[in-house]
Amino acid sequence: MSKTRWINLRSDRLSVEVDPLGAQLSSLRDDSGLDLLWEGDPAVWAGRAPLLFPIVGELAGGKYRLGSSSYALSRHGFARVKLFDVVEPTAEQALFRLTADESTLPVYPFRFELDVRFALSGPTLSLTAEIRNLGDDELFASIGFHPAFRWPLPFGRPRASHFIEFEDSELAPIRRLDSKGLLRAERFETPVSERLLVLDDALFRDDVMIFDDLRSRSVTYGADAGPRLRVSYPDAPYLGVWTKPKAEFICIEPWHGVADPVGFTGDFKTKPGVFGVVAGKSMRTQMDITLL
């Protein structure tokens, strides 16, 4: 498959490239041209900032049940491998649209329109996703952002000096996945101390860390000196933090949804994190990335 033409956006502080395949943020640079986003090395992990829809995470057995019917979906759903239409591009913003069609309806039987708007303003990139229900019945879905930032950031500080600082104290235990990617029932002591998550490869030996009892609406990521990034998620109930040990990226992932719990056999509409959208209405979620 030939590479799709990436859409370029620019402000006085940031430049961005977005791939219409998956509406994926594919580069993020400061005004001096330094890369802040992981480059998607397929030898390590090919993703850069995939959009997760209509599920987040893994389904038990790779399938979900809706009423009397069963449907198969791979981890994180299909949006990340679908070509979005590009609407209303300007120098600083662009809208990407995915609409239900004959390829989505057999695996996700809802008539939807998914818009993802990328907008630059000075040091801030805003991503707004909106799911519209074009059908006659209530639509059920999850959605999530999955940006991978460089670790270390390109400002001269070593990898070991990087951390994530939460806006508020995060005292609640965290969640983990089992070997099949399903949400374990146990809860684990938070690694956050005095709002700081000091990044270390050992944190990710058991895959992603999931914060499902969030108080913070933003985090900052960076090192003990130099510029940092703030990731704001005003409405997300879950936050995932993930990398592969020794990889040079860290993912900070606001989610509306989570993997199936171990042993889950319920209807899709009762799955943790799944939301409903009534006919003719929409659901909107936002993530902002700001260079500080």
Wavefront OBJ file of the C-alpha trace (Angstrom):
o trace
v 0.000 0.000 0.000
v 1.367 3.392 -0.911
v 1.792 5.960 1.825
v -1.083 8.396 2.217
v -0.286 12.082 1.937
v 0.098 13.479 5.409
v -1.634 16.746 6.270
v 0.662 19.500 7.550
v -0.409 22.016 10.192
v 1.648 24.794 11.746
v 1.504 27.473 14.435
v 4.235 29.812 15.638
v 5.295 27.216 18.241
v 4.506 23.784 16.812
v 4.281 21.885 13.543
v 2.223 18.743 13.069
v 1.689 16.041 10.457
v -1.429 13.870 10.485
v -1.837 10.664 8.505
v -5.391 10.259 7.129
v -4.868 6.505 7.568
v -6.284 6.205 11.046
v -6.356 10.002 11.519
v -3.077 9.419 13.311
v -0.882 12.174 14.676
v 2.387 11.217 12.998
v 4.815 14.000 13.833
v 4.940 16.767 16.427
v 7.841 19.235 16.343
v 8.755 22.371 18.234
v 9.640 25.630 16.463
v 13.265 24.555 16.090
v 12.282 21.298 14.381
v 12.928 18.918 17.292
v 10.779 15.770 17.186
v 8.601 15.297 20.272
v 6.675 12.258 19.003
v 7.904 8.671 18.590
v 8.751 7.863 14.977
v 6.917 4.530 14.830
v 9.841 2.137 14.357
v 8.179 -1.149 13.286
v 11.041 -3.141 14.802
v 9.878 -1.916 18.225
v 6.300 -0.627 17.847
v 4.884 0.753 14.603
v 2.318 3.036 16.246
v 2.788 6.749 16.781
v -0.524 7.975 18.178
v -3.281 5.591 17.034
v -6.940 6.389 17.571
v -8.782 3.633 19.459
v -12.382 3.067 18.307
v -14.925 1.509 18.761
v -13.193 -0.396 21.560
v -10.235 0.246 23.817
v -8.058 -2.750 24.586
v -8.732 -6.448 24.147
v -12.010 -8.364 23.973
v -12.322 -11.709 25.762
v -11.858 -14.290 23.038
v -11.571 -11.490 20.482
v -15.369 -11.111 20.330
v -18.175 -9.117 21.898
v -21.852 -9.933 22.317
v -24.650 -7.536 21.446
v -28.050 -9.014 22.149
v -28.194 -12.406 20.466
v -25.364 -11.642 18.008
v -21.603 -11.919 18.343
v -18.964 -9.836 16.550
v -15.186 -10.097 16.254
v -12.861 -7.116 16.713
v -9.116 -6.992 17.193
v -7.498 -5.046 20.019
v -8.340 -1.312 19.946
v -10.810 -1.666 17.073
v -10.663 -0.704 13.416
v -10.402 3.107 13.228
v -6.607 3.022 13.350
v -6.474 1.104 10.038
v -9.226 2.979 8.186
v -8.674 5.820 5.738
v -10.420 8.986 6.933
v -11.705 11.679 4.621
v -9.972 15.052 5.031
v -12.402 17.929 5.534
v -11.819 21.672 5.881
v -7.999 21.723 6.022
v -6.376 25.085 6.768
v -2.880 26.093 7.873
v -3.668 25.483 11.551
v -6.450 22.896 11.646
v -8.042 20.005 9.804
v -10.989 17.681 10.259
v -10.788 13.937 9.554
v -13.983 11.908 9.098
v -14.776 8.202 9.146
v -18.292 7.016 8.316
v -19.816 3.574 8.762
v -19.832 1.536 5.558
v -20.035 -2.009 4.247
v -16.657 -2.834 5.792
v -17.559 -1.687 9.337
v -21.194 -2.802 9.654
v -20.438 -6.568 9.700
v -18.150 -6.126 12.738
v -19.789 -3.085 14.364
v -23.505 -2.837 13.510
v -23.964 0.881 14.172
v -24.282 3.712 11.684
v -21.829 6.294 12.944
v -19.818 9.279 11.836
v -16.507 9.814 13.628
v -14.884 13.247 13.304
v -11.415 13.996 14.633
v -10.333 17.630 14.559
v -6.686 18.658 14.950
v -6.221 22.338 15.800
v -3.032 24.260 16.595
v -2.927 27.441 18.645
v 0.518 28.633 19.726
v 2.079 25.909 21.920
v -1.083 23.755 22.071
v -2.376 20.983 19.838
v -6.038 20.156 20.508
v -7.556 16.870 19.356
v -11.335 16.632 19.514
v -13.137 13.429 18.603
v -16.901 13.392 18.072
v -18.997 10.272 17.513
v -22.405 10.912 15.925
v -25.149 8.318 15.903
v -26.647 8.263 12.416
v -28.859 5.251 13.125
v -32.267 4.745 14.689
v -31.141 2.826 17.785
v -28.772 3.729 20.606
v -25.091 3.343 19.676
v -22.540 1.865 22.089
v -18.786 2.457 21.874
v -15.492 3.254 23.540
v -12.798 5.606 22.278
v -9.264 6.475 23.319
v -6.177 8.493 22.429
v -2.747 6.786 22.370
v 0.049 9.351 21.752
v 3.629 8.105 22.097
v 6.131 10.787 23.099
v 9.871 10.484 22.842
v 11.579 9.169 25.950
v 13.912 10.925 26.383
v 12.591 14.174 24.971
v 15.108 15.854 22.624
v 16.222 18.536 25.072
v 19.470 16.989 26.276
v 18.402 15.336 29.508
v 18.984 11.575 30.064
v 16.150 9.057 29.889
v 16.460 8.274 33.609
v 15.632 11.864 34.584
v 12.138 11.792 33.025
v 8.899 11.657 34.994
v 5.171 12.272 34.776
v 3.717 14.770 37.225
v -0.010 14.538 37.944
v -2.124 17.607 38.508
v -3.531 16.132 41.744
v -2.616 13.402 44.217
v -3.283 9.946 42.773
v -3.594 7.718 45.833
v -5.968 5.100 44.426
v -4.603 1.688 43.406
v -4.008 1.058 39.710
v -5.118 -1.743 37.401
v -3.115 -4.179 35.291
v -3.760 -6.593 32.423
v -3.226 -10.335 32.341
v -1.179 -12.195 29.722
v -4.167 -12.145 27.327
v -4.612 -8.377 27.603
v -7.684 -8.577 29.852
v -8.293 -6.399 32.908
v -7.290 -8.165 36.111
v -9.614 -8.002 39.103
v -6.822 -7.206 41.563
v -5.713 -3.678 42.255
v -2.102 -2.687 42.748
v -0.436 -0.025 44.847
v -0.008 3.210 42.958
v 3.553 4.008 41.847
v 2.747 7.733 42.091
v 4.390 9.459 45.056
v 3.659 13.107 45.864
v 2.105 13.492 42.388
v 5.255 12.169 40.657
v 5.557 9.005 38.594
v 9.291 8.502 38.122
v 9.664 6.607 34.858
v 11.558 3.348 34.926
v 11.450 0.277 32.686
v 10.524 -1.927 35.641
v 7.110 -0.257 35.798
v 6.163 -1.789 32.442
v 7.197 -5.419 32.881
v 3.496 -6.152 33.343
v 2.444 -4.013 30.388
v 0.282 -0.893 30.748
v -0.538 0.888 34.016
v -4.213 1.850 34.145
v -5.500 4.654 36.347
v -9.263 4.116 36.680
v -9.955 6.314 39.710
v -8.482 9.559 38.387
v -8.480 12.882 40.195
v -6.144 14.714 37.805
v -7.394 16.269 34.570
v -3.863 16.753 33.235
v -0.291 15.559 33.611
v 3.041 17.059 32.635
v 5.814 14.928 31.161
v 9.491 15.745 30.930
v 12.786 15.823 32.757
v 14.289 17.636 35.729
v 15.280 20.494 33.418
v 14.192 21.744 30.011
v 10.795 22.029 28.285
v 7.977 19.652 29.207
v 4.698 18.540 27.664
v 1.323 18.882 29.331
v -1.366 16.386 28.343
v -4.862 17.513 29.341
v -7.903 15.232 29.230
v -10.913 17.110 30.655
v -13.402 14.249 30.354
v -11.548 10.905 30.197
v -12.339 8.448 33.030
v -9.264 6.282 32.377
v -5.591 7.009 31.808
v -3.132 4.442 30.500
v 0.655 4.847 30.751
v 2.622 2.395 28.639
v 5.855 1.564 26.899
v 7.910 -1.469 26.040
v 10.861 -1.836 28.413
v 13.937 -0.038 27.039
v 11.929 1.495 24.188
v 12.433 5.198 23.549
v 8.799 6.261 23.881
v 6.215 6.744 26.600
v 2.479 6.648 25.869
v 0.121 8.844 27.885
v -3.352 7.632 26.918
v -6.693 9.216 27.906
v -9.437 6.650 27.391
v -13.220 6.362 27.402
v -13.075 2.595 27.749
v -10.886 -0.269 28.884
v -10.173 -3.904 28.061
v -12.678 -6.611 28.976
v -12.303 -7.716 32.593
v -11.085 -11.277 33.075
v -14.134 -13.550 32.849
v -16.422 -10.916 31.318
v -19.309 -12.494 29.401
v -21.867 -9.682 29.478
v -23.485 -7.732 26.703
v -21.263 -5.110 25.053
v -23.458 -2.293 26.388
v -22.581 -3.388 29.973
v -18.825 -3.571 29.351
v -16.848 -1.213 31.647
v -16.153 2.105 29.953
v -18.661 1.676 27.137
v -20.924 4.701 26.640
v -24.223 5.066 24.817
v -25.210 7.693 22.234
v -28.911 8.001 21.469
v -30.126 8.303 17.881
v -29.357 11.668 16.332
v -27.010 12.746 19.118
v -23.224 12.761 19.538
v -20.508 12.249 22.146
v -17.372 14.411 22.196
v -14.007 13.972 23.909
v -10.866 16.088 23.845
v -7.134 15.867 24.506
v -4.757 18.842 24.486
v -0.968 18.595 24.168
v 0.906 21.749 25.198
v 4.624 22.456 24.975
v 5.583 24.228 28.204
l 1 2 3 4 5 6 7 8 9 10 11 12 13 14 15 16 17 18 19 20 21 22 23 24 25 26 27 28 29 30 31 32 33 34 35 36 37 38 39 40 41 42 43 44 45 46 47 48 49 50 51 52 53 54 55 56 57 58 59 60 61 62 63 64 65 66 67 68 69 70 71 72 73 74 75 76 77 78 79 80 81 82 83 84 85 86 87 88 89 90 91 92 93 94 95 96 97 98 99 100 101 102 103 104 105 106 107 108 109 110 111 112 113 114 115 116 117 118 119 120 121 122 123 124 125 126 127 128 129 130 131 132 133 134 135 136 137 138 139 140 141 142 143 144 145 146 147 148 149 150 151 152 153 154 155 156 157 158 159 160 161 162 163 164 165 166 167 168 169 170 171 172 173 174 175 176 177 178 179 180 181 182 183 184 185 186 187 188 189 190 191 192 193 194 195 196 197 198 199 200 201 202 203 204 205 206 207 208 209 210 211 212 213 214 215 216 217 218 219 220 221 222 223 224 225 226 227 228 229 230 231 232 233 234 235 236 237 238 239 240 241 242 243 244 245 246 247 248 249 250 251 252 253 254 255 256 257 258 259 260 261 262 263 264 265 266 267 268 269 270 271 272 273 274 275 276 277 278 279 280 281 282 283 284 285 286 287 288 289 290 291 292
